[in-house]
Amino acid sequence: MTMTIAIVGAGPGGLLCALVLQQHGIAATVYDTDASADARDAGGSLDLHADTGQIALADAGLLDEFMTVARAEDQSKRMIDMHGAERGSFQHDEDDTAAPEIDRGQLRALIAGHVRPENVRWGHRLTGATALGDGRHRLAFANGTTTDADLVIGADGVWSRVRPLVSDVVPEYSGVTFLDVRYDDADRRHPALAAVMGGKGHMFARGDDGNAIIAQRNSNGVIRGYLAMRTEADWAQRAGVHVDDRPGLHAYLRERYAAWSPGLQPFLTDSDDYVERGIWFLPTPMTWPHRPGVTLLGDAAHAMGPFGGYGVNLALLDAAELARALAKEQTLDDAVRRYEHAMQIRAAGYAASSNLATRRFFGIVAGAEASAAAEASAGPAASATDEQPEPDHAESHRAYRAGADRYRLAREATGDWRLRFDTPGGTRTAELILQAVDQELTGSLDGRPFDRARVDGGRLRFRARISSPFPATLDCEATVDGDTITGVARHTMMTLAFSGDRISEVTGPAAPPA
């Protein structure tokens, strides 16, 4: 399809969307407030998960390059309490690449380096977006320029200026604020802090006073971290301090963390910089009625808590899936509908559990309220308990790897297949249609929708109904190898083997009706 695409936001998600579109021969222009990709400090380290962020990088052809830059050794984690007592640790296996770390700035530069320079407009701060009719929109920027687009993609974060085109929802303060801290040349200039880190990876120190210190190894000898506080959104104004007022800020932090171990106190005062980062959520599930010519990805669509590290991973997967849908679908509306349906389903589970984990970690919810919320969310980050707030990192890594296998198999299976069943009465044929939504499958066999479809242990499993040679319900399992599918269909009276070939690719995940 021919269209003019404007992507607002040159973070990892916006840039990756432009790159995957570029690789499909579709031009998109990215607009960003920053003067360049490295104009500001992008923040700390990110872990890219095998079942989300790494899949997106593979779609963009960047996975191998990412692995050469990423730090698998920094997947290790150490958990202590406010007195410095050990609470637990995680040491990754030597060949474990389920969630390697990369600096935020490195990831942005990695992706930006492959997007055509003429397709990124730096120094363009969006000030307004106006609907023109027929799905087109006009974007106005602070530098006085305007542009019209057939599709506007909001990749501009939690305070998105594109989001009002589809929803009047505003972010909600989580009750937690982070102070981003940085210790340069840490092993030489801050050896005591480096020792507390316990080697590579992360250090989580959780207090029973609503405070925490989270630190992580970055590249080039830097330790980055967060002084995390359960507090009001306007805490600094209430306290009469400012991040640029170092003596005042240090005095405030020393008082706030007064009960903490002396060995952890230097994290408060030795930072080379301080940046305030309040944690804001969007409601979950975050949905909106489809609006022609506009959509969202990443934090603009589903801003969530930091626990679990899902934010950038989902932004990257959103970007890759949206670009694939735009490249494959016949119309822009079909592409956006399919993308939004799958993205919103996936994001809801991650957001609910990540937000719960954040609030539980800082004691904002506890007891019966936390248990009820955990049961309602049933998401991937809801595994911690009040007695043991730290998640099982080894289990998380196993889940990332298994999820990657399920995702890839579900996507490989998506398509229109001609099946051949070996029956006592001879070979019978049937048409199988499979469509993937995240790691789940929907579809039909000879026009009859099936249920209980899933990817399990490297096999597709679904329950289908047939009318010939007799009415029956079949429990089917199959494997896919390229354009060939083989499997068995079980009935109480018999087991039928089947095989088949792909007729065509179904271009995207199942979408809701228009």
C-alpha positions in Angstrom: 0.0 0.0 0.0 1.1 3.6 -0.7 0.9 5.9 2.3 2.7 8.8 4.1 3.7 7.7 7.6 4.8 10.0 10.4 6.3 8.4 13.6 6.5 10.7 16.6 9.3 9.7 18.9 12.8 8.4 18.1 13.2 6.1 21.0 13.9 2.4 20.4 10.3 1.7 19.5 9.8 4.5 17.0 13.2 3.9 15.3 12.7 0.2 15.0 9.3 0.6 13.5 10.9 2.9 10.8 13.7 0.4 10.2 11.4 -2.6 9.7 9.2 -0.5 7.4 12.4 0.6 5.5 13.4 -3.0 5.0 9.9 -3.7 3.5 10.4 -0.8 1.1 8.0 1.5 3.0 9.3 5.0 3.9 8.4 6.5 7.2 9.6 9.8 8.7 10.5 9.9 12.4 10.2 13.1 14.4 11.9 13.7 17.7 12.5 16.6 20.2 16.1 15.7 20.7 18.8 17.3 18.5 20.4 14.0 17.8 20.4 10.4 18.9 23.1 11.1 21.5 22.0 14.6 22.5 21.1 13.6 26.0 21.8 11.0 28.6 19.4 8.2 27.8 19.5 6.5 31.2 20.6 3.2 32.5 20.7 -0.4 31.4 18.0 -2.5 29.7 17.5 -6.2 29.6 16.1 -7.4 26.3 14.0 -10.5 26.6 14.2 -13.5 24.3 10.4 -13.6 23.8 9.9 -9.9 23.0 12.7 -7.5 22.4 15.1 -10.0 20.9 12.4 -11.2 18.5 11.8 -7.6 17.3 15.6 -7.1 16.8 15.7 -10.3 14.8 12.9 -9.0 12.6 15.0 -5.9 12.0 18.1 -7.9 11.3 19.9 -6.5 14.3 20.0 -9.5 16.7 23.6 -10.6 15.9 24.8 -7.0 16.2 23.0 -6.6 19.5 24.6 -9.7 20.9 28.1 -8.4 20.2 27.3 -5.2 22.2 25.1 -6.7 24.9 26.4 -7.8 28.3 25.2 -11.3 29.2 27.4 -11.3 32.3 25.2 -8.4 33.7 22.2 -10.6 34.0 23.3 -11.6 37.5 21.5 -10.1 40.4 22.1 -9.6 44.2 19.3 -8.9 46.6 20.0 -7.4 50.1 18.0 -5.6 52.7 18.5 -2.0 54.0 21.1 -3.2 56.5 23.1 -4.9 53.9 22.1 -8.5 54.8 21.9 -10.9 51.9 18.4 -11.8 50.8 19.2 -13.8 47.7 21.0 -13.9 44.4 20.8 -15.1 40.8 23.7 -16.2 38.8 23.0 -16.8 35.1 24.3 -19.8 33.2 27.3 -19.2 31.0 25.3 -19.7 27.8 22.2 -17.9 29.0 21.1 -15.1 26.6 17.5 -14.9 27.8 17.8 -11.3 29.0 21.3 -9.7 28.3 21.8 -6.1 29.2 22.6 -3.1 27.0 22.8 0.6 27.8 19.8 2.6 26.7 22.0 5.0 24.7 23.7 2.0 23.0 20.4 0.5 22.0 19.1 3.8 20.6 22.3 4.3 18.6 22.3 0.7 17.3 18.9 1.1 15.8 19.3 4.7 14.6 22.5 3.7 12.8 20.5 1.6 10.4 17.6 4.0 9.7 18.3 6.3 6.7 19.4 9.7 8.1 17.0 11.6 5.8 14.1 9.7 7.4 14.8 11.1 11.0 14.0 14.7 11.7 15.7 15.7 14.9 14.8 18.9 16.7 11.1 18.5 16.0 9.0 18.8 19.1 5.4 18.0 18.4 3.0 20.8 19.7 -0.3 19.7 18.1 -2.0 17.1 16.0 -5.2 17.9 14.1 -7.5 15.5 12.2 -8.1 16.6 8.6 -10.7 13.9 7.7 -10.5 10.6 5.9 -7.9 9.4 8.4 -5.3 12.1 7.6 -3.7 14.3 10.3 -1.6 17.4 10.4 1.3 17.6 12.8 2.6 20.9 14.0 6.1 21.3 15.5 7.7 23.9 17.8 10.1 25.0 15.0 7.2 26.1 12.9 7.1 23.3 10.4 4.0 21.1 9.7 3.4 17.8 8.0 0.4 15.9 6.8 0.3 12.1 7.1 -2.0 9.2 6.2 -0.8 7.4 9.4 0.5 9.0 12.6 2.2 6.5 15.0 2.6 7.8 18.5 5.8 6.4 19.9 6.3 9.4 22.2 6.1 7.9 25.7 3.9 8.2 28.7 3.1 11.9 28.1 2.3 11.3 24.4 1.0 14.2 22.5 -0.5 11.8 19.9 -2.6 9.8 22.4 -5.3 12.4 22.7 -6.2 11.6 19.1 -7.5 8.2 20.2 -8.2 8.5 24.0 -8.7 11.1 26.7 -7.0 8.9 29.3 -4.2 10.5 31.3 -1.4 8.8 33.3 -1.8 8.0 36.9 1.0 8.5 39.4 2.1 5.2 40.9 3.1 6.5 44.3 6.8 5.9 43.5 9.5 8.2 42.3 13.0 7.3 41.2 16.1 9.5 41.4 18.3 8.3 38.5 21.9 8.3 39.8 25.3 7.6 38.1 28.8 6.8 39.3 31.4 7.1 36.6 34.6 5.1 36.6 33.1 3.3 39.5 35.8 0.7 40.3 38.4 3.5 40.7 36.4 6.5 42.0 33.8 4.6 44.0 35.4 1.3 45.0 33.2 0.9 48.1 30.0 1.1 46.0 31.5 -1.3 43.4 32.2 -3.8 46.3 28.6 -3.6 47.5 27.4 -4.5 44.0 29.1 -7.9 44.5 30.5 -8.1 41.0 28.5 -7.9 37.8 24.8 -7.2 37.1 22.3 -5.7 39.5 22.0 -5.0 43.2 18.5 -4.6 44.7 18.4 -3.2 48.3 14.8 -3.0 49.7 13.9 -1.2 52.9 10.9 -1.6 55.1 10.5 2.2 55.1 9.2 2.5 51.5 12.6 3.2 50.1 15.0 1.2 47.9 18.3 1.4 46.1 18.6 -0.3 42.8 22.0 -0.3 41.1 23.2 -1.8 37.8 26.5 -2.2 36.0 26.6 -0.4 32.7 29.3 -0.3 30.0 32.6 1.6 30.3 33.0 1.1 34.0 29.8 3.1 34.9 27.4 2.1 37.6 23.9 3.5 37.1 21.1 3.3 39.6 17.9 4.5 41.2 17.1 5.9 44.6 13.5 4.7 44.7 11.0 6.3 47.1 7.4 5.7 48.0 6.3 9.3 48.1 4.0 12.0 46.8 4.4 13.2 43.2 5.3 16.7 44.4 7.8 15.4 47.1 10.5 17.8 46.1 8.3 20.9 46.4 7.0 19.7 49.8 10.5 19.1 51.0 11.8 22.4 49.6 14.6 20.7 47.6 15.7 20.5 44.0 17.9 17.9 42.3 20.3 20.7 41.3 20.7 21.8 45.0 23.2 19.2 46.0 23.6 20.1 49.7 19.9 20.3 50.2 19.2 17.1 48.3 21.9 15.2 50.1 20.6 16.4 53.5 17.0 15.3 52.5 18.2 11.8 51.3 20.4 11.2 54.4 17.4 11.9 56.6 15.1 9.8 54.5 17.5 6.8 54.5 18.8 7.4 58.0 18.0 3.9 59.1 20.0 2.4 56.3 23.4 0.7 56.6 26.4 3.1 56.5 27.8 0.9 53.7 24.8 1.9 51.5 24.8 5.6 52.4 27.3 6.6 49.7 24.8 5.6 47.0 22.8 8.7 48.2 25.5 11.3 48.1 28.3 10.2 45.7 26.3 10.4 42.4 27.8 12.4 39.5 24.2 13.4 38.6 20.6 13.2 39.7 17.6 13.0 37.4 14.0 12.8 38.8 11.9 10.1 37.2 8.4 9.8 38.6 6.7 6.4 37.8 3.4 6.9 36.0 1.0 4.2 34.8 -1.7 4.2 32.2 -4.9 2.3 33.1 -5.0 -1.4 32.3 -6.3 -2.8 30.1 -5.6 0.3 28.0 -7.9 0.2 24.9 -9.4 2.7 22.6 -11.9 2.6 19.6 -10.0 2.3 16.4 -9.4 5.7 14.8 -8.4 5.8 11.1 -4.9 7.1 10.5 -3.5 7.0 14.0 -2.2 4.4 16.4 0.2 4.1 19.4 3.1 1.9 20.5 5.2 1.4 23.6 4.7 3.7 26.6 2.3 5.9 24.6 0.0 2.9 24.5 0.6 1.0 27.7 3.0 2.8 30.2 3.6 0.5 33.1 5.8 0.0 36.2 9.5 -0.8 35.8 9.4 -4.2 37.6 9.9 -7.0 35.1 11.6 -4.7 32.6 8.8 -5.1 30.0 8.5 -1.5 28.8 11.2 -1.3 26.1 10.7 -5.0 25.2 7.0 -4.5 24.4 7.8 -1.2 22.6 10.2 -3.0 20.3 7.8 -5.9 19.7 4.9 -3.4 19.1 7.1 -1.7 16.5 8.1 -4.8 14.6 4.5 -6.2 14.6 3.0 -2.9 13.4 5.6 -2.6 10.6 5.0 -6.2 9.5 1.2 -5.6 9.5 1.6 -2.4 7.4 3.8 -4.3 5.0 1.5 -7.3 4.6 -2.1 -6.1 4.8 -4.1 -4.8 1.9 -5.3 -1.6 3.6 -3.9 0.7 6.2 -7.0 0.2 8.4 -6.7 -3.6 8.3 -3.1 -3.4 9.3 -3.7 -1.1 12.3 -6.8 -3.0 13.5 -4.9 -6.3 13.5 -1.9 -4.7 15.3 -3.9 -2.9 17.9 -6.0 -6.0 18.8 -3.0 -8.2 19.4 -0.9 -5.4 21.1 -3.6 -4.5 23.6 -4.3 -8.1 24.6 -0.6 -8.7 25.2 0.1 -5.4 27.0 -2.8 -5.8 29.4 -1.4 -8.8 31.2 2.1 -7.4 31.4 0.9 -4.0 32.6 -1.4 -5.4 35.3 1.3 -7.6 36.8 4.1 -5.1 36.5 2.1 -2.4 38.1 1.1 -4.7 40.9 4.7 -5.8 41.5 5.8 -2.2 41.7 3.2 -1.3 44.2 3.7 -4.4 46.2 7.5 -3.9 46.3 7.1 -0.5 47.9 4.3 -1.5 50.2 1.6 0.5 48.5 -0.6 -2.7 48.3 -0.3 -5.6 50.7 -2.2 -8.5 52.2 -5.6 -9.2 50.9 -5.5 -6.3 48.5 -2.3 -7.6 46.9 -3.6 -11.2 46.7 -6.8 -10.1 45.0 -4.9 -7.9 42.5 -2.4 -10.7 41.8 -5.3 -13.1 41.1 -7.0 -10.6 38.8 -3.8 -9.8 36.8 -2.4 -13.3 36.6 0.4 -11.8 34.6 4.1 -12.6 34.2 5.4 -10.3 36.9 3.0 -11.3 39.7 5.0 -14.2 41.1 6.5 -12.4 44.1 4.8 -12.7 47.5 4.6 -10.3 50.4 7.0 -12.6 52.4 9.4 -12.9 49.4 9.0 -9.8 47.2 11.9 -10.7 44.9 10.8 -12.6 41.8 12.3 -15.9 40.7 14.8 -14.7 38.1 15.8 -18.2 37.0 12.1 -19.0 36.3 11.8 -15.7 34.5 14.7 -16.7 32.2 13.1 -20.1 31.5 9.8 -18.4 30.7 11.5 -16.0 28.3 13.1 -18.8 26.4 9.9 -20.9 26.3 7.9 -17.8 25.3 10.2 -17.2 22.4 9.7 -20.7 21.1 5.9 -20.4 21.4 5.9 -17.0 19.7 8.0 -18.1 16.7 6.0 -21.3 16.3 2.7 -19.4 16.4 3.9 -17.0 13.9 5.3 -19.7 11.6 2.0 -21.6 11.8 -0.1 -18.5 10.8 -1.5 -19.1 7.4 -4.0 -21.0 5.2 -3.2 -24.7 4.9 -4.6 -27.6 2.8 -4.7 -30.7 5.0 -4.9 -34.3 4.0 -6.4 -36.8 6.5 -5.7 -40.5 6.2 -9.1 -42.1 7.0 -10.4 -45.6 6.7 -12.4 -44.4 3.7 -9.4 -42.9 2.0 -7.7 -39.5 1.9 -9.9 -36.5 2.8 -8.9 -32.9 2.5 -9.8 -29.9 4.6 -8.8 -26.2 4.8 -7.1 -25.1 8.0 -6.7 -21.4 8.8 -4.5 -20.4 11.7 -4.0 -16.9 13.0 -1.7 -15.9 15.8 -2.5 -13.3 18.5 0.7 -13.0 20.5 1.4 -16.6 21.6 -2.2 -17.8 21.1 -4.0 -19.2 18.0 -7.4 -18.7 16.6 -8.7 -20.2 13.4 -11.0 -22.7 11.7 -11.1 -26.1 10.0 -13.3 -26.1 6.9 -14.9 -22.9 8.0 -15.8 -24.1 11.5 -14.0 -22.0 14.2 -12.0 -24.2 16.6 -11.2 -23.6 20.3 -8.6 -24.6 22.8 -5.9 -23.5 20.5 -2.4 -23.0 21.9 1.3 -23.6 21.4 2.6 -26.2 23.8 6.0 -27.7 24.0 6.9 -27.0 20.4 3.5 -28.3 19.1 0.3 -26.7 18.0 -2.8 -28.0 19.8 -6.4 -27.2 18.9 -9.8 -28.8 19.2 -11.8 -28.8 15.9 -15.2 -30.0 14.8 -15.9 -31.8 11.5 -19.1 -32.9 9.8 -17.8 -35.5 7.4 -17.5 -38.4 7.2 -19.5 -38.1 10.5 -20.0 -35.3 13.0 -17.1 -35.4 15.5 -14.8 -33.3 17.7 -11.1 -33.9 17.1 -8.2 -33.0 19.4 -5.4 -32.1 17.1 -1.7 -31.6 17.6 0.8 -30.7 14.8 4.3 -29.4 14.1 5.2 -27.0 11.4 8.4 -27.1 9.2 8.4 -24.2 6.8 5.5 -24.7 4.4 4.7 -28.2 5.7 2.5 -29.2 8.6 2.1 -32.8 10.0 0.2 -34.1 13.0 -2.6 -36.3 14.4 -6.3 -35.8 15.1 -7.6 -37.9 18.0 -11.2 -39.0 18.5 -12.6 -41.4 21.0 -13.1 -43.9 18.2 -9.9 -43.4 16.2 -6.7 -41.5 15.6 -6.1 -40.0 12.2 -2.8 -38.8 10.8 -2.7 -35.8 8.6 -0.3 -33.7 6.7 -0.6 -30.5 4.6 1.0 -27.7 2.7 0.7 -23.9 3.1 -1.6 -22.3 0.6 -0.9 -18.8 1.6 0.2 -16.7 4.6 -2.5 -15.1 6.7 -1.0 -11.6 6.9 -1.5 -10.8 10.5 -3.0 -11.7 13.9 -6.7 -12.0 14.1 -8.5 -8.7 14.3 -11.8 -7.8 15.9 -14.7 -7.1 13.4 -14.8 -3.5 12.1 
